[in-house]
């Protein structure tokens, strides 16, 4: 059976003998060559949960090349006490011990991450299904209105620009995760973990802010993803009620539908395996695709000439367009967890990776619906394209129901992001007190049910929850999708040969665009809130 290391990796039991580990010597290391804290950790101390000792001194130099994992499976060394007055013998002792497979050296405190065997990881197809479902949502329905705000061709090229910047920032986070894994030997599985590690292994003056930056990322992810799940529940309930009202005049209040949706979600959100969720994501993608086919066949009938629509309207409407466009690409928080569960993580990034393929499909579909939706309906474009479809025909009523079902199945993927961060912390707390696996599973289910119940309470009790979520998305959407990835790249590449003036200029421009988008979205959200009251 494999033993888990402090870096989320595994060491073969055939080459690892915890009983042979016996640290009873005082290692003398140079403070100049080891500027950060050094932790010696054995498998015994890791499994017992006890803090491992730190060893400091001012002996002979310690080479920088030994930062990381140094292993020699053919050499086993059992260190013995060495007098502090013999630096040469001490150096030989430390070097031999480091070359053995009995110790790990990290330049920071150990980060516990849950590792997965290859058989429990997702294939490329499963990851692709989850990525597509997590990247598509209700934002597509509002794109024709966004194109109407900017103008036909201004909306077309503007949306492509926003899309390219957003997807590039996703690639930045994927590359950053790969670089940080090589530096820290920690398996990165969440967006906040990238933020914390980039400072811990960044400039010395910023290293102390690593934990705070990671906690900041956790807070943003919790607020954003839970608010999205909240508004999705409201959206499903409202649209299902609108369809049922056409055949049942005395249908219940919308809150009744929200409670029914909650009861249906409760067992569904207990699924924690992304491989199983990929099946539901594939089903949601099929429903989503069928809905788009029905909408498209109606849009392409009797299309007017493009010259009849204004190419550009006014600068006053640009904030609404930018805010809506960015809302369609706030799935950057999902990319890192999906990558962390892949069998071949290197297939996520790159020009021909899953991320590029998936986002290319999403951009093409979103652009087509926005462009042809405005071209078809012109100034009569509604807030959602489904409202422009003919009423009274069940073919077009089914579009709303299929969209609602697709959003329902996508909730598990959106819910996975905050749960992937919260549940490991709860599991670590439970493991210290109870080793029974059933108890751990019970607490995980309670955590999931409690979080879903909290989301439902906000959806039912908070008036105009959609406006509140719109404001939250405007404040944090550009921050997470553009500003933070650009800052992460600048921090990681600081002082390296890959840092160029063009990289700096590019990241500064992205940050400025993100700030502008944040301001635009916040302005529109505040105006909507004021008008609603």
SULCORPE-V667186 format. One record per residue. N is the residue number from 1. RES is the residue in one small letter. PHI is phi in radians with two decimals (999 if undefined). OMEGA is omega in radians with two decimals (none if undefined). Layout:
n res phi omega
N RES PHI OMEGA
N RES PHI OMEGA
This chain:
n res phi omega
1 x 999 -3.09
2 x -1.36 3.07
3 x -1.78 -3.11
4 x -1.54 3.09
5 x -1.50 -3.14
6 x -1.26 3.14
7 x -1.86 -3.14
8 x 1.35 3.11
9 x -1.73 3.13
10 x -2.18 3.08
11 x -2.09 -3.07
12 x -1.17 -3.12
13 x -1.19 3.14
14 x -1.22 -3.12
15 x -1.93 -3.05
16 x -2.23 -3.11
17 x -2.18 -3.11
18 x -1.06 -3.09
19 x -1.18 -3.11
20 x -1.46 -3.11
21 x -1.41 3.13
22 x -2.61 -3.12
23 x -1.55 3.11
24 x -2.32 3.12
25 x -1.97 3.11
26 x -1.79 -3.08
27 x -1.45 -3.13
28 x -1.90 -3.08
29 x -2.11 -3.14
30 x -1.42 3.13
31 x -1.21 -3.13
32 x -1.25 -3.07
33 x -1.41 3.11
34 x -2.13 -3.03
35 x -1.29 -3.11
36 x -1.92 3.13
37 x -1.16 -3.13
38 x -2.04 -3.11
39 x -2.09 3.01
40 x -1.72 -3.07
41 x -2.29 3.06
42 x -1.79 3.13
43 x -1.17 3.14
44 x -1.13 -3.13
45 x -1.19 -3.14
46 x -1.20 -3.10
47 x -1.28 -3.14
48 x -1.36 3.13
49 x 1.43 -3.13
50 x -1.45 3.11
51 x -1.22 3.13
52 x -1.57 -3.06
53 x -1.34 3.03
54 x -1.87 -3.13
55 x -2.16 -3.11
56 x -2.28 3.02
57 x -2.98 -3.09
58 x -2.34 -3.12
59 x -1.42 -3.10
60 x -1.24 -3.01
61 x -1.11 3.14
62 x -2.13 -3.00
63 x -1.19 3.12
64 x -1.20 -3.09
65 x -1.13 -3.11
66 x -1.50 3.04
67 x -1.22 -3.12
68 x 2.00 -3.10
69 x -1.76 3.09
70 x -2.05 -3.07
71 x -2.31 2.97
72 x -2.47 -3.00
73 x -1.20 -3.09
74 x -1.70 -3.08
75 x -2.20 3.10
76 x -2.04 -3.11
77 x -2.20 3.10
78 x -1.91 -2.99
79 x -1.12 3.10
80 x -2.11 -3.13
81 x -1.01 3.13
82 x -2.14 3.12
83 x -1.05 -3.11
84 x -1.21 -3.12
85 x -1.50 -3.12
86 x -2.09 -3.09
87 x -1.11 -3.12
88 x -1.17 3.12
89 x -1.11 3.13
90 x -1.12 3.13
91 x -1.09 3.10
92 x -1.09 3.12
93 x -1.12 -3.13
94 x -1.14 -3.12
95 x -1.14 3.13
96 x -1.14 -3.13
97 x -1.17 -3.14
98 x -1.18 -3.14
99 x -1.34 3.12
100 x -1.37 3.14
101 x -1.75 -3.11
102 x -1.86 -3.09
103 x -2.53 3.06
104 x -2.17 3.12
105 x -2.05 3.04
106 x -2.19 3.13
107 x -1.54 3.09
108 x -2.47 3.12
109 x -1.10 -3.08
110 x -1.18 3.09
111 x -1.91 -3.14
112 x -1.45 3.07
113 x -2.27 -3.14
114 x -1.33 3.14
115 x -1.77 -3.12
116 x -2.24 3.03
117 x -1.22 -3.09
118 x -1.05 -3.10
119 x -1.23 3.13
120 x -1.72 3.13
121 x -1.57 -3.04
122 x -1.60 3.02
123 x -1.35 3.12
124 x -1.10 -3.14
125 x -1.16 3.12
126 x -1.10 3.10
127 x -1.12 -3.13
128 x -1.11 3.11
129 x -1.09 3.12
130 x -1.15 -3.14
131 x -1.16 3.13
132 x -1.10 -3.11
133 x -1.19 3.12
134 x -1.25 -3.11
135 x -1.63 -3.13
136 x -2.00 -3.13
137 x -2.97 -3.09
138 x -1.30 3.13
139 x -1.07 3.12
140 x -1.05 -3.05
141 x -1.19 -3.10
142 x -1.69 -3.09
143 x -1.14 3.07
144 x -1.00 3.09
145 x -1.15 3.10
146 x -1.14 3.08
147 x -1.12 3.10
148 x -1.14 -3.14
149 x -1.22 -3.08
150 x -1.64 -2.98
151 x 1.97 -3.01
152 x -1.08 -3.07
153 x -1.43 3.04
154 x -1.12 3.08
155 x -1.16 -3.13
156 x -1.09 -3.10
157 x -1.28 3.10
158 x -1.14 3.12
159 x -1.18 3.08
160 x -1.10 3.13
161 x -1.12 3.12
162 x -1.07 -3.13
163 x -1.12 -3.12
164 x -1.10 3.13
165 x -1.14 -3.12
166 x -1.12 3.14
167 x -1.19 3.08
168 x -1.06 3.11
169 x -1.16 3.04
170 x -1.10 3.10
171 x -1.13 3.09
172 x -1.04 -3.12
173 x -1.16 3.12
174 x -1.15 3.11
175 x -1.13 3.14
176 x -1.11 3.11
177 x -1.08 3.12
178 x -1.14 3.13
179 x -1.13 -3.11
180 x -1.19 3.08
181 x -1.14 3.09
182 x -1.21 -3.12
183 x -1.32 -3.00
184 x -1.78 -3.04
185 x 1.01 3.06
186 x -1.94 3.13
187 x -1.32 -3.07
188 x -1.52 -3.06
189 x -2.28 -3.14
190 x -2.62 3.11
191 x -1.08 3.13
192 x -1.08 3.13
193 x -1.13 3.07
194 x -1.10 -3.13
195 x -1.11 -3.13
196 x -1.17 -3.10
197 x -1.21 -3.11
198 x -1.16 3.08
199 x -1.48 3.12
200 x -1.06 3.14
201 x -1.98 3.09
202 x -1.84 3.12
203 x -0.98 -3.05
204 x -1.04 -3.10
205 x -1.18 -3.09
206 x -1.81 -3.03
207 x -1.09 -3.10
208 x -1.22 -3.14
209 x -1.61 -3.11
210 x -1.00 3.13
211 x -1.04 3.13
212 x -1.15 3.13
213 x -1.15 3.11
214 x -1.18 3.09
215 x -1.11 3.06
216 x -1.06 3.09
217 x -1.11 3.09
218 x -1.03 -3.10
219 x -1.07 -3.13
220 x -1.12 -3.11
221 x -1.11 3.13
222 x -1.01 -3.07
223 x -1.14 -3.08
224 x -1.15 -3.03
225 x -1.18 3.12
226 x -1.18 3.10
227 x -1.18 3.08
228 x -1.11 3.10
229 x -1.07 3.14
230 x -1.11 -3.11
231 x -1.24 3.07
232 x -1.15 3.10
233 x -1.08 3.11
234 x -1.11 -3.11
235 x -1.10 3.12
236 x -1.08 -3.11
237 x -1.08 -3.11
238 x -1.13 -3.08
239 x -1.25 3.08
240 x -1.15 3.11
241 x -1.10 3.14
242 x -1.08 3.12
243 x -1.26 -3.11
244 x -1.20 3.13
245 x -1.06 -3.12
246 x -1.28 3.12
247 x -2.11 -3.14
248 x -2.29 -3.02
249 x -1.18 -3.11
250 x -1.81 3.14
251 x -1.19 -3.08
252 x -1.13 3.10
253 x -1.18 -3.08
254 x -1.09 3.13
255 x -1.15 3.06
256 x -1.12 3.09
257 x -1.12 3.13
258 x -1.11 3.12
259 x -1.19 3.10
260 x -1.09 3.10
261 x -1.09 3.10
262 x -1.05 -3.13
263 x -1.14 3.09
264 x -1.29 -3.13
265 x -1.29 -3.03
266 x -0.98 3.08
267 x -1.27 -3.10
268 x -1.15 -3.10
269 x -1.38 3.02
270 x -1.35 3.12
271 x -1.29 -3.11
272 x -1.91 -3.09
273 x -1.57 3.13
274 x -1.13 3.10
275 x -1.16 3.09
276 x -1.26 3.13
277 x -1.11 3.13
278 x -1.11 3.09
279 x -1.15 3.11
280 x -1.20 3.08
281 x -1.13 3.09
282 x -1.11 3.09
283 x -1.11 3.11
284 x -1.11 3.11
285 x -1.14 3.09
286 x -1.13 3.10
287 x -1.07 3.12
288 x -1.10 -3.14
289 x -1.15 3.11
290 x -1.10 3.11
291 x -1.08 3.13
292 x -1.15 3.10
293 x -1.12 3.13
294 x -1.13 3.12
295 x -1.14 -3.07
296 x -1.15 -3.12
297 x -1.13 3.07
298 x -1.40 -3.13
299 x -1.14 -3.02
300 x -1.44 3.09
301 x -1.53 3.07
302 x 0.96 3.11
303 x -1.23 3.06
304 x -1.34 3.10
305 x -1.25 -3.10
306 x -1.11 -3.14
307 x -1.20 3.13
308 x -1.42 3.10
309 x -1.92 -3.13
310 x -1.12 3.12
311 x -1.24 3.12
312 x -2.53 -3.10
313 x -1.72 -3.11
314 x -2.68 3.13
315 x -1.22 -3.11
316 x -1.15 -3.10
317 x -1.61 -3.12
318 x -1.08 3.11
319 x -0.97 3.11
320 x -1.11 3.13
321 x -1.12 -3.10
322 x -1.10 -3.14
323 x -1.08 3.12
324 x -1.20 -3.12
325 x -1.15 -3.13
326 x -1.18 3.14
327 x -1.03 -3.12
328 x -1.32 -3.05
329 x -2.27 3.11
330 x -1.75 3.14
331 x -1.66 -3.11
332 x -1.07 3.13
333 x -1.17 -3.11
334 x -1.50 -3.02
335 x -1.14 -3.09
336 x -1.14 3.07
337 x -1.05 3.11
338 x -1.14 3.10
339 x -1.09 -3.11
340 x -1.16 3.13
341 x -1.84 3.13
342 x -1.48 3.04
343 x -1.22 3.12
344 x -2.16 -3.05
345 x -1.14 -3.12
346 x -1.18 3.14
347 x -1.40 -3.13
348 x -1.30 -3.07
349 x -1.61 3.13
350 x 1.56 -3.12
351 x -1.10 -3.10
352 x -1.93 -3.11
353 x -1.37 -3.13
354 x -1.11 -3.12
355 x -1.11 3.12
356 x -1.12 -3.13
357 x -1.10 -3.11
358 x -1.10 -3.11
359 x -1.23 3.05
360 x -1.09 3.10
361 x -1.12 -3.12
362 x -1.09 -3.13
363 x -1.11 -3.13
364 x -1.09 -3.13
365 x -1.16 -3.12
366 x -1.07 -3.13
367 x -1.12 -3.13
368 x -1.12 -3.13
369 x -1.14 3.13
370 x -1.14 -3.09
371 x -1.18 -3.07
372 x -1.30 3.06
373 x -1.12 3.10
374 x -1.24 3.12
375 x -1.09 -3.11
376 x -1.30 -2.97
377 x -1.73 3.08
378 x 1.07 -3.08
379 x -1.30 3.09
380 x -1.60 3.13
381 x -1.09 -3.11
382 x -1.51 -3.13
383 x -1.15 3.03
384 x -2.34 -3.03
385 x -1.12 3.11
386 x -1.15 3.12
387 x -1.30 3.09
388 x -1.55 3.14
389 x -1.31 -3.13
390 x -1.03 3.12
391 x -1.54 3.07
392 x 1.54 3.12
393 x -1.83 -3.05
394 x -1.20 3.08
395 x -1.07 -3.11
396 x -1.50 2.99
397 x -1.15 -3.14
398 x -1.13 3.11
399 x -1.06 3.12
400 x -1.09 3.14
401 x -1.16 3.12
402 x -1.20 3.05
403 x -1.11 3.12
404 x -1.10 3.10
405 x -1.15 3.12
406 x -1.11 3.11
407 x -1.15 3.11
408 x -1.03 -3.13
409 x -1.21 3.14
410 x -1.33 -3.13
411 x -1.06 -3.14
412 x -1.14 3.11
413 x -1.21 3.08
414 x -1.15 -3.14
415 x -1.20 -3.11
416 x -1.12 -3.05
417 x -1.14 3.10
418 x -1.20 -3.13
419 x -1.19 3.14
420 x -1.10 3.10
421 x -1.67 -3.05
422 x -1.35 -3.05
423 x -1.11 3.08
424 x -1.03 3.10
425 x -1.16 3.09
426 x -1.13 -3.13
427 x -1.13 3.10
428 x -1.13 3.12
429 x -1.16 -3.13
430 x -1.23 -3.09
431 x -1.08 3.13
432 x -1.16 -3.07
433 x -1.89 3.14
434 x -2.37 3.14
435 x -1.66 -3.12
436 x -1.17 -3.11
437 x -1.16 -3.14
438 x -1.10 3.12
439 x -1.16 3.12
440 x -1.11 3.11
441 x -1.12 3.13
442 x -1.06 -3.14
443 x -1.16 3.08
444 x -1.13 3.11
445 x -1.14 3.10
446 x -1.11 3.11
447 x -1.10 3.13
448 x -1.11 -3.14
449 x -1.13 3.13
450 x -1.13 3.13
451 x -1.15 3.10
452 x -1.14 3.10
453 x -1.12 3.10
454 x -1.09 3.10
455 x -1.10 3.13
456 x -1.11 -3.14
457 x -1.05 3.09
458 x -1.12 -3.12
459 x -1.14 -3.07
460 x -1.48 -2.96
461 x -1.61 -3.07
462 x -1.48 3.09
463 x -1.29 -3.14
464 x 0.93 -3.12
465 x -1.09 3.14
466 x -1.13 3.11
467 x -1.22 3.11
468 x -1.13 3.13
469 x -1.16 3.08
470 x -1.06 3.11
471 x -1.17 3.12
472 x -1.10 3.11
473 x -1.10 3.12
474 x -1.20 -3.12
475 x -1.25 -3.00
476 x -1.77 -3.07
477 x -1.07 3.12
478 x -1.17 3.13
479 x -1.09 -3.10
480 x -1.35 -3.01
481 x -1.46 -3.04
482 x -2.24 -2.97
483 x -1.14 -3.09
484 x -1.12 3.09
485 x -1.00 3.11
486 x -1.13 3.10
487 x -1.13 3.13
488 x -1.07 3.13
489 x -1.12 3.12
490 x -1.11 -3.12
491 x -1.21 -3.09
492 x -1.18 -3.09
493 x -1.49 -3.10
494 x -1.06 3.10
495 x 1.41 -3.14
496 x -1.71 -3.13
497 x -1.26 3.13
498 x -1.38 3.12
499 x -1.39 3.13
500 x -2.20 3.13
501 x -1.13 3.13
502 x -1.23 3.08
503 x -1.12 3.13
504 x -1.10 -3.14
505 x -1.10 -3.14
506 x -1.08 -3.13
507 x -1.19 3.09
508 x -1.12 3.11
509 x -1.11 3.12
510 x -1.10 3.12
511 x -1.09 3.13
512 x -1.13 3.08
513 x -1.11 3.11
514 x -1.12 3.10
515 x -1.11 3.11
516 x -1.11 3.11
517 x -1.12 3.10
518 x -1.09 3.13
519 x -1.12 -3.14
520 x -1.11 -3.12
521 x -1.13 3.12
522 x -1.12 3.12
523 x -1.07 -3.14
524 x -1.11 -3.13
525 x -1.12 3.13
526 x -1.13 3.10
527 x -1.08 3.13
528 x -1.12 3.13
529 x -1.14 3.14
530 x -1.12 -3.12
531 x -1.18 -3.12
532 x -1.24 3.12
533 x -1.79 none
